Amino acid sequence: APASKPFTFRPYCAALRASWAFASSRISSRRSRSGGSRISTVLVRNRRASRKRPSRISATLTVNQNVSVAGGLTNQVACPGNNVSFAISATGTSLVYQWYKDNSLLSAQTNSSLALNNVSNANAGTYSVVVNGACGNAVTNSATLTVNQNVAITGGLTNQTTCAGDNVAFAISATGTSLAYQWYKDNTLLPGQTGSNLALNSVSNTNAGTYSVVVSGTCGNAVT
């Protein structure tokens, strides 16, 4: 019988493309599905051979998954010193990850999650991850990290001496995120006095005493 030329079979990500060439042969083919793969069977009958004993040649096609993000990144807000992590959930074949901060590559950050320990203002920014795989286009997902400020006093109260009938003001200067103030006189809360300044008009002996203010914020301990 004439010699048959070899056939080649190459797997593709989406569609089956195969070509078969046999000298002096008749070819019939059929396909069967099993899971995510296709098995193609070629029935070869040689003209000079008995039709009762055809040759059977099989090959397996594996179809890889395209890259797809199942769960994206979420924006995060933290206080200085906190630990923060970003994580992405993706599907696909042979996935590869690369993380970036403000479009700058983060060396050696090639996992599906990114951990940031003891964060500070320097860590604030936009974080993104590019996910590549065997098939499909690379997928990019991004989220921001906001690092709030701790409460800090930059200018404290000063003792004051005045005359009866004078107007007096106490003022405090502080930094931090979402600051709140509460004033006290001799450890007694002063209702409605919730600004960074306390004004006392036309003072008398009844106004004499110790004044204090408690400053609190989103991060850090309250400061008195």
C-alpha positions in Angstrom: 0.0 0.0 0.0 1.2 3.5 -0.7 2.8 5.1 2.3 0.6 7.6 4.2 1.9 11.0 5.0 1.9 11.9 8.7 -0.8 14.2 10.0 -0.3 17.0 12.5 -2.7 18.1 15.3 -2.3 21.4 17.1 -4.5 22.5 20.1 -6.0 26.0 19.9 -7.7 28.1 22.5 -11.1 28.5 20.8 -11.6 26.5 17.6 -10.4 23.2 16.2 -8.2 23.5 13.1 -6.8 20.3 11.8 -5.7 19.1 8.4 -5.2 15.5 7.4 -3.5 14.1 4.3 -3.2 10.4 3.3 -2.1 9.0 0.0 -4.6 6.6 -1.6 -6.9 6.6 1.4 -10.5 7.4 2.2 -11.1 9.3 5.4 -14.2 9.6 7.5 -14.2 11.5 10.7 -16.4 12.1 13.7 -16.1 14.1 16.9 -17.0 13.3 20.5 -17.1 15.7 23.5 -15.9 14.8 27.0 -15.7 17.7 29.6 -13.8 20.6 28.2 -11.9 18.5 25.6 -12.8 17.3 22.1 -11.6 13.9 20.8 -11.3 13.6 17.1 -11.2 10.2 15.5 -10.1 9.6 12.0 -11.1 6.4 10.3 -8.7 5.5 7.5 -9.5 2.8 5.0 -6.8 1.8 2.6 -8.1 1.0 -0.9 -6.0 -2.1 -1.0 -6.8 -3.3 2.5 -9.9 -5.1 3.7 -12.8 -2.7 4.5 -13.6 -4.8 7.6 -10.4 -3.7 9.3 -10.0 0.1 9.1 -7.2 1.9 10.9 -8.2 4.2 13.7 -6.1 7.3 14.8 -7.1 9.5 17.7 -5.9 12.8 19.2 -7.1 14.9 22.1 -7.9 18.7 21.9 -7.6 20.6 25.2 -9.3 24.0 25.2 -7.8 26.4 27.7 -9.8 29.0 29.6 -9.7 32.7 28.8 -8.6 35.1 31.5 -11.6 36.4 33.5 -11.8 38.4 36.8 -14.3 36.8 39.2 -13.8 39.1 42.1 -12.1 42.5 41.7 -10.2 44.8 44.0 -11.9 47.1 46.5 -10.9 50.5 47.7 -9.6 50.6 51.3 -9.1 53.2 54.0 -6.6 52.6 56.8 -4.9 54.4 59.7 -1.1 54.7 60.0 0.4 51.5 61.3 -2.4 49.3 60.0 -1.9 46.2 57.8 -3.7 46.2 54.5 -4.1 43.6 51.8 -5.6 43.6 48.3 -6.7 40.4 46.7 -8.1 39.5 43.3 -10.0 36.4 42.2 -9.5 35.3 38.6 -10.1 32.2 36.4 -8.1 31.1 33.4 -5.3 28.8 32.4 -1.7 29.4 33.6 -2.5 32.7 35.3 0.3 35.2 35.9 0.0 38.3 38.1 1.9 41.6 38.3 1.1 44.3 40.8 1.7 48.1 40.3 1.4 51.2 42.5 0.5 54.4 40.7 1.5 52.7 37.4 5.0 51.8 38.8 5.8 48.1 38.8 6.2 46.5 42.3 9.1 44.2 42.1 8.5 40.5 43.1 4.8 41.2 43.7 3.4 38.4 41.4 0.8 36.6 43.5 -3.0 37.0 43.5 -2.8 39.1 46.7 -0.7 42.1 47.8 0.1 42.6 51.5 1.1 46.0 52.9 2.3 46.1 56.5 2.5 49.0 58.9 1.2 51.5 56.3 1.9 55.2 56.3 1.0 58.2 54.1 3.7 56.9 51.7 1.6 53.9 50.9 -1.4 55.8 49.9 -2.2 55.6 46.2 -3.7 53.5 43.4 -2.9 49.8 43.3 -3.5 47.7 40.2 -2.9 44.1 39.1 -2.5 42.8 35.6 -3.6 39.2 35.1 -2.3 37.3 32.1 -3.0 33.7 31.0 -2.6 31.2 28.2 -5.6 32.6 26.4 -7.5 35.9 26.1 -6.4 39.4 26.7 -4.6 40.6 29.8 -7.0 42.0 32.4 -6.2 45.0 34.6 -8.1 45.8 37.9 -7.4 48.8 40.2 -8.3 50.1 43.7 -7.1 53.0 45.9 -5.7 53.0 49.4 -6.4 56.1 51.5 -4.3 56.5 54.7 -5.9 58.8 57.2 -3.9 61.0 59.6 -3.5 60.4 63.3 -4.7 63.2 65.7 -1.8 65.5 66.6 -1.7 68.9 68.4 0.4 71.5 66.6 -0.5 74.5 68.8 -1.7 74.1 72.4 -3.6 76.3 74.8 -1.9 79.1 76.8 -2.8 80.3 80.3 -4.5 83.7 80.4 -5.0 86.5 82.9 -7.6 89.2 82.3 -9.8 91.8 84.0 -13.5 91.5 84.7 -15.6 92.5 81.7 -12.9 91.6 79.2 -13.4 89.1 76.4 -11.2 86.0 76.4 -10.6 83.3 73.8 -8.8 80.0 73.9 -7.7 78.3 70.7 -6.1 75.0 69.8 -4.4 73.9 66.5 -4.5 70.2 65.5 -4.1 68.0 62.5 -5.8 64.7 61.7 -8.7 63.2 59.8 -12.3 64.1 60.7 -11.4 66.1 63.8 -13.9 66.6 66.6 -13.6 69.0 69.6 -15.2 69.1 73.0 -14.4 71.8 75.6 -14.5 71.5 79.4 -14.3 73.8 82.4 -12.9 72.2 85.6 -13.6 68.8 84.0 -17.3 69.7 83.4 -18.5 69.5 79.8 -19.5 72.8 78.2 -22.6 72.1 76.0 -22.3 73.3 72.4 -18.6 74.1 72.7 -17.4 71.8 69.9 -15.1 74.1 67.8 -11.4 74.6 67.8 -11.9 77.9 69.6 -13.7 78.8 72.9 -14.9 82.4 73.3 -15.7 83.9 76.8 -17.4 87.3 76.6 -17.4 89.9 79.5 -15.8 87.5 82.0 -16.3 87.6 85.7 -15.0 85.6 88.7 -17.4 82.8 87.8 -15.4 82.2 84.6 -12.1 81.7 86.4 -10.9 78.1 86.3 -9.2 75.4 84.2 -10.3 75.0 80.6 -9.4 72.0 78.5 -10.4 70.5 75.1 -10.5 66.9 73.9 -9.6 66.5 70.3 -10.5 63.2 68.6 -10.4 61.9 65.0 -10.7 58.9 62.7 -7.2 57.6 63.7 -5.1 57.8 66.8 -6.0 58.4 70.4 -8.0 61.4 71.6 -5.7 64.3 72.8 -6.5 66.6 75.7 
